[in-house]
Amino acid sequence: MTTQPTTAAGALEGQGSERTGQLETRGIDLIPADERGGRPRQLFAVWAAPNVSYLSLVVGATLILMGLTLPQAIGIILAGNLLWICTGVIAAAGPAAGTSGSVISRAFHGVIGNKFVLVLTGWLIAAAYLALNWSAASVAGIGLATRTGLPDNAAVHATVIVLIAAATLLIAIYGYATIVRLYTALSVLLTVVFIVVTGYVLAGTDWSYAPAEPLRGGALVAAIGVGFAIIASTPLSYSNSPDLARYLPRDSSPFAVAGWTALGAYVPSVLFTTVGALAATTLDMTDPQAALEGILPGWFVPVFVIAVVVNTMANNGMTAYSASLSIQSVGVRLARIPAVLTIGILGTAMTLYAILVWDFLTSVNTMLQLVVVVTGPAMAVAVTDLVMRRNRYNGPDLIEEERGGPFWYHRGVHWSGILALVSGGAAALMWVNTTFWTAPLARVMGDVDLSIPAGMVVAAVVYWAAARILRTVPRP
């Protein structure tokens, strides 16, 4: 099959073999030069749309509910979101390799080792994030359904969840070209809606807010550690950023790709997480939907709820798209569209459990604190490998899966990467502090959660040292 040459802008916007509104059939195979195009700056809108988020409002409010002051919460928000730089850095590998992040990771885990890692990071954690975001949208959607007169029971709740999940999976099924075009428009529309919400929040913000019992000493340090872990968990989860950049020309500036990706996510994440913290200075954000709806005009409440649902669809559409590529990278013989449906079913099942069995805020906080045990070290290994290779990834070598290939290493496993991931995960696990379990080192140090810095530093150092000693990563 042949493809027609396209212009640079046209390829990114879906004017080539993958068109907006048509099903994308391409999976993890290499993107030919004549199907590439566009400019890195277009990534800003792609990453802004999923991060103009209701979940950001919830997370921001959580910081205040933990007992932090407003300046402390804003400081944590600014610092934790800086880890979007890591997401941007690894996005630069997409144009260089011309394939998905789940294939690029063969460079640091090996062809066989990568399959096992992807089952955890590309399937289970991806499905968990689908469930987390669908839970946020479902809480809003269920509230709207109840306002329209539908009964408040498990059957209605399940129906809302399934409908939101089905609509989201359509985005992932249509694929890359539709995501790029659609998200550009959604980033504008969602921003307008959330700015209106921000206006009402600011009108009632207590700028002199102080907790009834201010945190001091060890309790304050512990709260800051937990808050940082919750905020930073989101950027660390996006190891899929090469997937959204792989259609750019190979000679695209890696600094531009990294910068526009990180900036597109950082700006709305900081803005709307801060709005959530501001809202909690006067509103009871233990029930965030009811609290926000209480300050909005009645006619605007349905608009807000629809925006929450649409934002979740944008966020999860991207996640499901990348997760389907991970399924293919593992070697499961599924085309991309059935792979989307597979990961969608798993995520929907987890959402039903989270909404019908668990408390929503408990689900959010517990998951965000626990996934960093894996996502932090995995991100550190990816960034370290890219720096060591100076982003010189060769797509055909990465696609090669035969024994003795460039990334076969020792029996298909790059032990430097596996050892780094396990060591970093163990280090992170020793510092976790959640509502139901506090790790040994965290307990000894006054319940301080240092899971992210511990996991990422250990993983990066172990990977660099092992790869140098074993000479498995050539010096560029």
N, C-alpha and C positions, 0 to 999 in steps of 0.2 A: 504494500500500500504506500502511495506517495502522498506527501503533504505539500501544500502550496506555501511558498515563502511569505513571510509576513513582515510588517514593519515592527520596529522595536516596541512602540507603544501598543500596537495591535496585538502582539503576542501576549503581553501581560494582561491585557483586557479581554482576552478570549476571542480574538479575531482570526486565530489560526485554526489548527486542527481541533483545539478544545475551545468551543464557543460558549458564550454566556447563554444559559437556558438550555444547553444540551448536556446530556450525560457524559461525564468524563470517563473514558475507558482506560486511560493510562494509569498504571500502577507504579511499581518501584523501578521500572526500567528507566534507562537514561533519557533525558530530554534532548532531542536533536537541536543543533544550532539554529535551524530554520524555524523552530517552534519557540525560541526564546526571544525575550524582548522586554521593554519597559525600563523604568528607572527606579532606583532604590527608594526614592522619596514616596513612591506609591505605597510602600509598606507601612507608612505612618497610619493611613486610614484603616488598613487591614488589621493592624494591632490596636487601634483606638476603639473600634466598634465593640469588640468583646469586653473591653475594660471600662467602658462607660456603664458601670455595673451596680445593680441593687445589692449584690453581695458585698461590694466595697462599702456601702453604707452600713451594712450589718457588722462587718469586721471593724470598721472605725468606731462604731458604737460600743463594741465589745471592749475596746481599750479603756473607755471611760467606765464601763460597768465593772472592770477589774479594779478600779480605784485610782487610776492615774489622773493627773491633772491635765488640762487642755494642752499646755505647752509640752508636757512629757509625751502625750499621745501624738501630737503633731511631729515631734522630733523622731519618734519611732517610725511613723509613717514615711517621713522623708528618707530615713536611713534604710529601712527594710526594703523599700521599693528601688533602691539603688542596685539591687541584684538583678534588675531588668537588664543591666549591662551584660551580664552573663548570657542571657537569652539572646541579646543582640550579637554578641561575639560569635556564638556558635551558628547563628543564622548565616554568617559570612561563608560557611562551608557549603551552603546550598548551591550558589552559582559556581563555585569552584568544582564541585563534584558533579553537579547536574542530576542529582538523585536525592532521595529522601534521607532524613536524619536517621531513620532506622536502618538504612544501609550504610551510611557513613560511620555509624557506631561499630561496624565490623573492624574498623581500623584500630579501635582500642579494646575490643573484647574478643576478636577473632570470629571467624565464620560460625563455628559451632557455639562458642561461648556467648556470642551475641544473641543467639536464639533464646537461651535461658534467661538472659537479662531482660529481653523484650517481653517475655511472658509476664514479668513483674512490672516493669516500667511502662511498657506499651499497651498492655492489656488490663491488668488488674488496677493499677493506679489510674489509668485513663478512664476506666469504667467507674472508678470511685469519684473522679472529678465530674464525670457526666452526672452521676447521682447527686453530688453536692450542688451543682448548679441547677439541675432540674428540680431539686428540692426547694431551692430559693424561689424559682418561678412558680412551682406548684403551690406553695404557700400563698403567693399572691393570686394565682389563678383560682384557687379554691375559695379564697375570700370574695373574689368578684362573682363567682358562680353562686355563692350563698346570698350575695346582695341582690342577685336577679331573681331570687325566689326558689332556687334549687335546694333540695334537702342537704343538710350538713351531715353526710354519712360516708362510710368507707367506699361505697360504690361510686359516688360522685367524685370523691378524692382520687380513686384509681383511674376513673375515666379522664379526668383533667390531666393527670400525669402521663397517661398513654398518648393523649392527643398532642401534648407539648413535645413529647419524645418523638412521635411520628413526624411532626412538622420539622423538627430539628434535623432528623436524619435525611430529610429530603435535600437540605442544603449540602450535607456531606456527600450524598449520592450524585448530585449535579456537579460538585467538585470545584476545582481550582478557579476556573474562569468565572463561574458564577459567584464564588466567594469574593474574589477581588472586586468585581463590579458592584455586587450587592452591598458589601461592607463599606464601600466608599460612601454610598447614600445613607446607610444606617448610622455611620459614625456622626453624620450631621444631624439627622433626625433625633437620635437618642440624646445627643448633647443638648439639643434645644429643650427636650422634655426634662432632663435632669437639671439643667440650669434653672428652669422654672421651680422645680422642687427645692433647689439650693436657695433660691430667693426667699421662699417661705421659711426655710430652716434658719437662714441668717436673720430674718425679721424677729425671730423668737430666741436667738442664741443668747445665753448668759455668758458674756465675755469675762466676767469675774468669777466664773464657776470654780468652786473648790470642793473636793470630796468631803463628806461628813467626817470621815476618819482618814486623813491623809496618810499615805504609805511612807514609811521611813526605813532607813537601814536595809537590812536583809530582805524585808518584805518588798521594798521598792525595787531593789535589784532583781529579785525574782520575777516581779510583774513585768519589768522591762524586758527580761529575757524571754518570757512567754509571749509577750506582745510582739517582739521582733520576730520570733519563730512563726507566729501566725501571719504577719505581714509578708515576710520573705518567702513563705511557702508557695505563694502564687507564682512569682517569676521563676522560681526553681523548678516548677512543674512543667514549664514550657520548653522541654527539650526538642519539641517538634518544629522550632523556628526555621530550620533549613528547608522544611517542606514548603513553606510559603515564599521562599526566596529562590527555589531551584529553577524557576522559569526565567529568571533574570539572565542576561548575557554573562558568559564566563568572565569577561574582563570588567564586570561591575566592580566599583571600588568597595573593598571589604569594609572600610571605615564607614562609608555611606550606608551600606547594608546594615551594619551593626548599629549605627547611630539612629537611623530612621526607625528600625525595629524597636530599639530600646526606648526612644523618645515617644513613639506612638503608644506604647503601653504605660510608660512612667507618668506622663502628664495626666491622663484621666484617672489612673489608679490613685495618685496622690490627691488629686482634687476631690474625688468623690468619697474616698476613705476619710479624708478630713471633714467633709460635710457630715458623714455619719457620726464622727466624734462630736462635732458641733451640735448635732441634733440631740445627742444624749445628755447635753448640759441642761436641757429643760424638759425633754420628753422621756417617757418610760419606754426605752428601747429594748426591754425584755420581750416585747411584742412589736418588732419594728414596723410591720405592715400597718397595724392598727394605729401606731403612734404617728406615722407619716400621713396616713389618710386623714387623721384627725385635724391636721393643720392645713390640708389642701381643700380648695373649693370642691363641692360635690360633683360638679360637671367634669372636673379634671381628674378625679380619682380613677375612672376607667382608662383614661389616657395613660396615666402613670402605670397602672397594672399591665396594660398592653405593652408599654415600653419595657417593663421588667421581663415579661415573657419573651419579647423580641430580642432583648439583650442576651438572655440565656440561650436562645436559639443560635445567636451569632457566636457566642462563646463555645457552646457544645458542638456546633457545626464544624468548627475548626478542630476540636478535640477528636470527634468521631472520624473526621477525614484522615487525620494523622494516624489514629489507632488502626484504621483499616490497612494502611500501608505497613504498619508494624506486624499485623497478622500475616501479610504476604511475606515480609522479611523473615519471619520465623520459618517459613516453608510450608505453611498450610495452603493446600491447593484450592484456594478460593479466589474468584475474581474480586476486584475492588468493591463492587456494589454489594455482593453477598457478605463480604467482610465487614462493611459498614453495618449491615443489619445484625450481624453476629454480635459486635461490640455494643450495638444499641440495645439489644435484648438484655445483655448482662447489666448494662447501666440502668435500664428501666427497672429491672428486678431489684437492684440495690436502692433505687429511689423509692419504690413502693415500701421497702422495709424501713428506710429512713423516715418517711413521712407517717406511715401507719403504725410504727412501733416505737421509734426514737423521738425525742424532743429535737426540734430543728436546730436551735442554738447549740445544743450538746453535740449534735452530729457535725456541725460546722467546725467548732473549736477542736474537737477530738481528732478529726481527720486532718485538719491543717497542721496540727502539731505532730502527728505521727508520720505523715508521708515524707517529711523532710529527712527522716532517717535514711531513706532511699534516694530521694530526688536531689538532696544536697551533694552527697558524694558522687552521684551520677553526673551532675552538672560540672562538678570540679574536674572529674576525669575528662569530660568532653572538652572543656576549655583548655586544660593542660595539654591534651593531645594536639589541639589546633595550634597552640602556641609553639609546641615543640616541632611541628611539621611546617610551621609558618603558612598554614592553610593551603598547602600544596597537596590537595587530594585529587586522585585520578579516578574518574568515574568508572571506566572499564575495569580497572583493577578491583574496585570495590564490589562491582557486580559479580566478579568471578568467584564461584563457590567451590571449584574443584579442589581436590586434595593437592597440596603442594603449591597452591596459588599464593599471590602476594600477601594475603591476610589470613593464611591458614595457620601460621605460627606453629605451635606444638600440638599436634593432633586436633587442630581446629580451634584451639583456645589460646588467647593472649593472656597469659597468667599475670602479667603486669597489671592489666586492667581489672581482672577478676579480683586479684589480691587487693588492689586499691579500693575497689567498690566494697568488698567485705570488711576491710580494715576501717574505712571511713564510716560504713554503716554501724559497725560495732562501737566506734568512738562516739557517734551521734546518739546511739541508743543508751549509752551510759550517762548522757546528760539531759535526756528528755524529762520534762515535767508536765504531766497532764492531770486532768481532774480525777482520773481513776488510778494513776500509777506514777510514781516519782522514781527515776532511775537512781542507782546508788551514789554516783558522783554528784548528781544534782542535790540529793538529800544531804550529803555531807557538807556541801557548799551553800546550805541555806535555801534549797529549792530553786537554785538558779539554773535556767534552761540555756545551755550553751551548745545545744545539739547541732545548730547550723555551722558556727565557726569550727567546732571540733571535727565534725564530719567532713567538711569541705577541705580544711587544711590537711588533715591526715590523708585523705584520698589523693589530693594533689601531690603531696610530698612522696607518698608511697609509689604513685604511678611514675613520677619523674625519676625517682631513684631506681626503681626496678627496671624501667625501660632503658635507662642508661647502662645499668649493670649488665642486663641481658642483651643489650644492643638490638632491641626489637623495634625501636623507632629510629630510623636513620636520621643523621644530622643533615638538614637541607643545605 
